[in-house]
Amino acid sequence: MVLCQGGEGDAAPAAGGQEPEVPPGREDGPGAVQPCPCPAPGVEAAGAEERRACGCCSGMSWPFCCEAPGTKKKATCPGLGLFYTILSAFLFSVASLFLKKIEDVHSVEVSAFRCVFQMAFVLPGLIYYKTGFLGPKGKRIFLFFRGFLGSTAMVLLYYAYQVMPLADATVITFTSPVFTSLLAWIFLKEKYSLWDLLFTLFAVTGVILIARPPFLFGSHVTGIEGSYSDHLKGTIAAIASTLSAASTIVILRKVGKSVHYFLSIWYYAVIGLIGCVIALFVLNEWRLPHCGRDRVFLILIGLLGLGGQVFLTKALQIEKAGPVSIMRTMDVVFAFILQVLFLNHLPTWWTVGGALCVVASSSGTAIRKWRHSVKKAKQREI
């Protein structure tokens, strides 16, 4: 029996803004690799009964999903998946830095440009794999809400990046795995243990340390970028973005592998673009950036966001989701470094403490789910 590994790692925007499309702890999400029978060409004609296990057979015909019979499996470079994860985190962080550098463009308009890049990237894939543009009838309502919530998460996170420190907004997005576990317990009846509750409390504590509400820290809050009013609005937007991203993950788990991940991204980009255009006309904020530098930044944000998604998807195809989820905390490290080097804003000890709480929470959630998936895999082998 030949094994090939692939998967439908969803490539949407969460952190760099992105709709954290593959947030930490998604072992059992649509990106998970699960065996499915996939006969090689000529096997049935020859009367053989051997079937190969493959995680990438989402409507794709041989030889695109599996290796040819008798060919040697190409050895994967040790640590390559983790390297891809670090590279993805770096690209997302640089995209966020460019977003902070843009001076005269509304976050909704930036999101609209990002959606255009997504559509341009996904459209050839939809045509090549012949997935259609609407998807299965029974799944369209889920795809619609996936697109709506995913694009909402992107717009809110871009707004948070513009009005609050880069590191603070990035840290808050890493509470997504914790809220995903909570929502999956409510809507999908997945197990929610005392450990999950503890990680949730850690995440909430981290967010409180970053937001520093006056009723707990007094009216004179130091270390805030700009006014405290903007900081509070950014915190609320980042939390709402995280909840939207977590809801998206729950929907993707519900849909499973019945929908190709290109179609999922297509809904996200189309609905996001329509929503952004409507919002821009309502807010009367649509305008091309006056500065040539801002236009370059817009293009780079789109390209870097796509690059980050591609490398994250490739990482999930060759590495287990647990280590990838833990390594994604490098987003926080890069955010702190870039904020100090290019934005001249030193993080406060409150932010550092909040970051440690959130990273511990997300890492703990990822490790628990990773161990659970490994345990289930061993039980299947037995």
C-alpha positions as CSV (number, residue, x, y, z in Angstrom):
1,M,0.0,0.0,0.0
2,V,1.4,3.4,-1.1
3,L,0.7,6.4,1.1
4,C,0.6,10.0,-0.2
5,Q,-0.1,13.0,1.8
6,G,-1.9,16.2,0.9
7,G,-4.9,18.0,2.1
8,E,-7.3,20.8,1.9
9,G,-5.6,23.3,4.2
10,D,-7.8,26.2,3.8
11,A,-5.9,29.3,2.8
12,A,-8.0,32.2,4.1
13,P,-6.8,35.6,5.9
14,A,-6.9,35.4,10.2
15,A,-3.8,36.6,11.2
16,G,-1.7,38.8,9.0
17,G,-5.1,39.5,8.8
18,Q,-6.2,37.7,7.7
19,E,-8.8,35.5,8.5
20,P,-6.8,33.1,10.4
21,E,-7.7,30.4,7.8
22,V,-5.5,27.8,9.4
23,P,-5.3,28.8,13.0
24,P,-3.6,26.8,15.6
25,G,-5.1,23.5,16.7
26,R,-6.9,22.5,13.5
27,E,-6.0,18.9,13.5
28,D,-9.5,17.8,12.9
29,G,-10.4,20.6,10.5
30,P,-10.7,20.6,6.7
31,G,-6.9,20.7,6.5
32,A,-6.5,17.4,8.3
33,V,-5.3,14.5,6.3
34,Q,-7.6,11.5,6.5
35,P,-7.3,8.3,4.4
36,C,-9.7,7.9,1.5
37,P,-9.8,5.1,-1.0
38,C,-8.2,6.1,-4.3
39,P,-7.6,3.4,-6.9
40,A,-4.6,3.7,-9.2
41,P,-5.2,3.6,-12.9
42,G,-5.4,0.1,-14.3
43,V,-5.8,-1.5,-10.9
44,E,-9.4,-2.6,-11.3
45,A,-8.7,-3.7,-14.9
46,A,-5.9,-5.9,-13.7
47,G,-8.2,-7.4,-11.1
48,A,-6.0,-6.2,-8.2
49,E,-7.7,-5.1,-5.0
50,E,-5.0,-2.9,-3.7
51,R,-6.1,0.7,-2.9
52,R,-3.9,3.5,-1.8
53,A,-4.7,5.8,1.1
54,C,-4.7,9.5,0.2
55,G,-5.7,12.7,1.8
56,C,-5.8,14.9,-1.3
57,C,-8.5,13.2,-3.4
58,S,-10.9,16.1,-3.3
59,G,-12.4,15.5,-6.7
60,M,-9.0,15.4,-8.4
61,S,-8.2,12.6,-10.8
62,W,-5.0,10.6,-10.9
63,P,-2.1,11.4,-11.3
64,F,-2.7,14.8,-9.6
65,C,-3.7,13.4,-6.2
66,C,-1.4,10.3,-5.9
67,E,1.9,9.1,-7.1
68,A,2.1,6.5,-9.9
69,P,2.3,2.9,-8.9
70,G,5.8,1.7,-8.3
71,T,7.4,5.1,-8.0
72,K,9.5,5.9,-5.0
73,K,8.1,8.3,-2.5
74,K,10.2,11.5,-2.4
75,A,11.8,11.9,1.0
76,T,10.7,15.1,2.8
77,C,13.4,17.3,4.2
78,P,13.2,17.1,8.0
79,G,11.9,20.4,9.4
80,L,10.8,21.7,6.1
81,G,7.1,22.1,7.2
82,L,8.2,24.1,10.3
83,F,10.4,26.3,8.0
84,Y,7.4,26.9,5.8
85,T,5.5,27.9,8.9
86,I,8.1,30.4,10.0
87,L,8.3,31.8,6.5
88,S,4.5,32.2,6.5
89,A,4.5,33.9,9.8
90,F,7.2,36.3,8.6
91,L,5.3,37.2,5.4
92,F,2.1,37.8,7.4
93,S,3.9,40.0,9.9
94,V,5.6,42.1,7.1
95,A,2.2,42.5,5.4
96,S,0.8,43.8,8.8
97,L,3.7,46.2,9.0
98,F,3.0,47.6,5.6
99,L,-0.6,48.1,6.6
100,K,0.5,50.2,9.6
101,K,2.7,52.3,7.2
102,I,-0.3,53.1,4.9
103,E,-1.5,56.6,5.9
104,D,-4.5,57.5,3.8
105,V,-6.4,54.3,3.0
106,H,-9.3,53.0,5.0
107,S,-9.0,49.4,6.3
108,V,-12.1,48.4,4.4
109,E,-10.5,49.5,1.1
110,V,-7.3,47.5,1.9
111,S,-9.5,44.5,2.5
112,A,-11.2,45.0,-0.9
113,F,-7.8,45.0,-2.6
114,R,-6.9,41.9,-0.7
115,C,-10.1,40.2,-1.9
116,V,-9.2,41.1,-5.5
117,F,-5.8,39.3,-5.1
118,Q,-7.6,36.3,-3.6
119,M,-10.0,36.0,-6.6
120,A,-7.2,36.3,-9.1
121,F,-5.3,33.6,-7.4
122,V,-8.2,31.2,-6.9
123,L,-10.1,31.6,-10.2
124,P,-7.6,29.5,-12.3
125,G,-7.8,26.7,-9.7
126,L,-11.6,26.6,-9.9
127,I,-11.4,26.4,-13.7
128,Y,-8.7,23.7,-13.6
129,Y,-10.3,21.5,-11.0
130,K,-13.8,22.1,-12.5
131,T,-15.4,22.7,-9.0
132,G,-17.9,25.2,-10.2
133,F,-18.6,28.6,-8.6
134,L,-21.5,27.8,-6.3
135,G,-20.7,24.5,-4.7
136,P,-23.1,21.7,-3.6
137,K,-26.6,22.9,-3.0
138,G,-26.7,21.6,0.6
139,K,-23.4,23.4,1.4
140,R,-24.1,26.8,-0.1
141,I,-25.5,28.3,3.1
142,F,-22.4,27.2,5.0
143,L,-20.2,28.6,2.3
144,F,-22.0,31.9,2.4
145,F,-21.5,32.3,6.2
146,R,-18.0,31.1,5.9
147,G,-17.4,33.9,3.3
148,F,-19.2,36.5,5.3
149,L,-17.6,35.8,8.7
150,G,-14.2,35.3,7.1
151,S,-14.2,38.6,5.3
152,T,-15.6,40.3,8.4
153,A,-12.7,39.0,10.4
154,M,-10.3,40.4,7.9
155,V,-11.8,43.9,7.9
156,L,-12.0,44.1,11.7
157,L,-8.4,42.9,12.0
158,Y,-7.1,45.4,9.5
159,Y,-8.9,48.1,11.4
160,A,-7.3,46.9,14.6
161,Y,-3.8,47.0,13.0
162,Q,-4.3,50.6,12.0
163,V,-5.5,52.0,15.3
164,M,-3.5,50.0,17.9
165,P,0.0,48.7,18.3
166,L,1.0,45.9,15.9
167,A,2.1,43.5,18.6
168,D,-1.1,44.0,20.7
169,A,-3.4,43.3,17.7
170,T,-1.3,40.2,16.7
171,V,-1.4,38.8,20.2
172,I,-5.2,39.1,20.5
173,T,-5.6,37.1,17.2
174,F,-3.9,34.2,18.9
175,T,-6.8,33.6,21.2
176,S,-8.6,32.2,18.1
177,P,-7.9,28.5,19.0
178,V,-9.3,28.9,22.4
179,F,-12.6,30.4,21.1
180,T,-12.7,27.8,18.4
181,S,-12.7,25.1,21.0
182,L,-15.5,26.8,22.9
183,L,-17.7,27.4,19.9
184,A,-17.0,23.8,18.7
185,W,-18.3,22.6,22.1
186,I,-21.4,24.7,21.8
187,F,-22.3,24.0,18.1
188,L,-20.5,20.8,17.2
189,K,-20.8,19.0,20.6
190,E,-17.1,18.5,20.7
191,K,-15.4,17.7,24.0
192,Y,-14.6,20.7,26.2
193,S,-12.5,19.7,29.2
194,L,-11.3,21.6,32.3
195,W,-8.0,22.1,30.5
196,D,-9.8,23.9,27.7
197,L,-11.5,26.1,30.3
198,L,-8.1,26.9,31.9
199,F,-6.7,27.9,28.5
200,T,-9.7,30.1,27.9
201,L,-9.1,31.9,31.2
202,F,-5.5,32.4,30.3
203,A,-6.5,33.9,26.9
204,V,-9.0,36.2,28.5
205,T,-6.4,37.3,31.1
206,G,-3.9,38.1,28.2
207,V,-6.5,40.2,26.4
208,I,-7.3,42.2,29.6
209,L,-3.6,42.9,30.2
210,I,-3.3,44.2,26.6
211,A,-6.6,46.2,26.7
212,R,-6.0,47.6,30.2
213,P,-9.6,48.8,30.9
214,P,-9.7,51.9,33.1
215,F,-12.0,50.2,35.7
216,L,-9.1,47.8,36.5
217,F,-6.0,49.9,35.7
218,G,-7.2,53.4,36.5
219,S,-7.9,56.3,34.2
220,H,-4.2,57.1,33.4
221,V,-3.1,54.2,31.2
222,T,0.5,54.5,29.9
223,G,2.2,52.9,26.9
224,I,-0.8,53.4,24.6
225,E,-0.3,54.2,20.9
226,G,-2.4,57.2,20.1
227,S,-5.5,57.8,22.2
228,Y,-7.0,55.3,24.6
229,S,-10.3,55.6,22.8
230,D,-8.7,54.3,19.6
231,H,-6.8,51.6,21.5
232,L,-10.1,50.4,23.0
233,K,-11.8,50.4,19.6
234,G,-9.0,48.4,18.2
235,T,-9.1,45.9,21.0
236,I,-12.9,45.4,20.5
237,A,-12.3,45.0,16.7
238,A,-9.5,42.5,17.3
239,I,-11.7,40.4,19.6
240,A,-14.6,40.5,17.2
241,S,-12.3,39.5,14.4
242,T,-11.0,36.6,16.5
243,L,-14.6,35.4,17.2
244,S,-15.5,35.7,13.5
245,A,-12.4,33.7,12.6
246,A,-13.2,31.0,15.2
247,S,-16.8,30.8,13.8
248,T,-15.3,30.3,10.4
249,I,-13.2,27.4,11.6
250,V,-16.3,25.8,13.1
251,I,-18.2,26.1,9.8
252,L,-15.3,24.6,7.9
253,R,-15.3,21.7,10.3
254,K,-19.0,21.3,9.7
255,V,-18.5,21.3,6.0
256,G,-15.5,19.0,6.1
257,K,-13.9,17.8,2.9
258,S,-17.2,17.8,0.9
259,V,-16.2,21.2,-0.6
260,H,-12.8,21.9,-2.3
261,Y,-10.8,24.5,-0.4
262,F,-10.4,26.6,-3.5
263,L,-14.2,27.0,-3.5
264,S,-14.2,28.0,0.1
265,I,-11.6,30.7,-0.6
266,W,-13.6,31.8,-3.6
267,Y,-16.7,32.5,-1.4
268,Y,-14.5,34.3,1.1
269,A,-13.1,36.6,-1.6
270,V,-16.3,37.3,-3.6
271,I,-18.5,38.0,-0.5
272,G,-15.7,40.0,1.0
273,L,-15.3,42.2,-2.1
274,I,-19.0,42.8,-2.4
275,G,-19.3,43.7,1.3
276,C,-16.3,46.0,1.2
277,V,-17.5,47.9,-1.9
278,I,-20.9,48.4,-0.3
279,A,-19.3,49.6,3.0
280,L,-17.0,51.9,1.2
281,F,-19.8,53.7,-0.6
282,V,-21.9,53.9,2.6
283,L,-18.9,55.3,4.5
284,N,-17.9,57.5,1.5
285,E,-14.3,56.3,2.0
286,W,-13.5,55.0,-1.5
287,R,-10.5,56.7,-3.0
288,L,-7.2,55.7,-4.6
289,P,-4.2,56.4,-2.4
290,H,-2.6,59.7,-3.4
291,C,1.0,58.6,-2.6
292,G,2.7,56.2,-4.9
293,R,4.2,54.5,-1.8
294,D,0.8,53.6,-0.5
295,R,-0.1,52.0,-3.8
296,V,3.0,49.9,-3.7
297,F,2.2,48.9,-0.1
298,L,-1.3,47.8,-1.2
299,I,0.1,45.5,-3.9
300,L,2.7,44.1,-1.4
301,I,0.1,43.4,1.2
302,G,-1.9,41.3,-1.3
303,L,1.2,39.5,-2.5
304,L,2.6,38.8,0.9
305,G,-0.8,37.7,2.2
306,L,-1.0,35.2,-0.6
307,G,2.5,34.0,-0.1
308,G,1.8,33.5,3.6
309,Q,-1.2,31.4,2.9
310,V,0.6,29.3,0.3
311,F,3.5,28.5,2.7
312,L,1.1,27.8,5.6
313,T,-0.9,25.4,3.4
314,K,2.3,23.6,2.2
315,A,3.4,23.3,5.8
316,L,0.2,21.6,6.8
317,Q,0.5,19.2,3.9
318,I,3.9,17.8,5.0
319,E,3.8,18.4,8.8
320,K,1.4,17.6,11.6
321,A,-1.0,20.4,12.6
322,G,0.2,20.4,16.2
323,P,3.8,21.5,15.6
324,V,2.7,23.9,12.9
325,S,0.2,25.5,15.3
326,I,2.9,26.0,18.0
327,M,5.4,27.3,15.5
328,R,2.8,29.9,14.3
329,T,3.4,31.8,17.6
330,M,6.4,33.2,15.7
331,D,3.9,35.7,14.4
332,V,4.0,37.3,17.8
333,V,7.8,37.4,17.9
334,F,8.0,38.9,14.5
335,A,5.3,41.5,15.4
336,F,7.3,42.6,18.4
337,I,10.6,42.8,16.5
338,L,9.1,44.8,13.5
339,Q,7.2,47.1,15.9
340,V,10.4,48.0,17.7
341,L,12.6,48.3,14.5
342,F,10.3,50.1,12.1
343,L,7.6,51.7,14.2
344,N,9.8,52.9,17.1
345,H,7.2,51.7,19.6
346,L,8.5,49.7,22.6
347,P,6.0,47.2,24.0
348,T,5.0,47.7,27.6
349,W,5.4,45.0,30.3
350,W,1.6,44.7,30.3
351,T,1.7,43.8,26.6
352,V,4.6,41.3,27.2
353,G,2.6,39.7,30.0
354,G,-0.5,39.5,28.0
355,A,1.5,38.0,25.1
356,L,2.9,35.3,27.3
357,C,-0.6,34.4,28.6
358,V,-2.1,34.2,25.1
359,V,0.9,32.2,23.7
360,A,0.7,29.8,26.6
361,S,-3.0,29.4,26.0
362,S,-2.8,28.8,22.3
363,S,0.2,26.5,22.6
364,G,-1.5,24.5,25.3
365,T,-4.6,24.1,23.2
366,A,-2.5,23.0,20.2
367,I,-0.5,20.5,22.2
368,R,-3.6,18.9,23.7
369,K,-5.3,18.5,20.3
370,W,-2.1,17.2,18.8
371,R,-1.7,14.5,21.5
372,H,-5.3,13.6,21.1
373,S,-5.0,13.1,17.3
374,V,-1.8,11.0,17.8
375,K,-3.6,8.9,20.3
376,K,-6.6,8.3,18.0
377,A,-4.2,7.4,15.2
378,K,-2.5,4.8,17.3
379,Q,-5.9,3.3,18.3
380,R,-6.8,3.0,14.6
381,E,-3.5,1.2,13.9
382,I,-4.3,-1.3,16.7
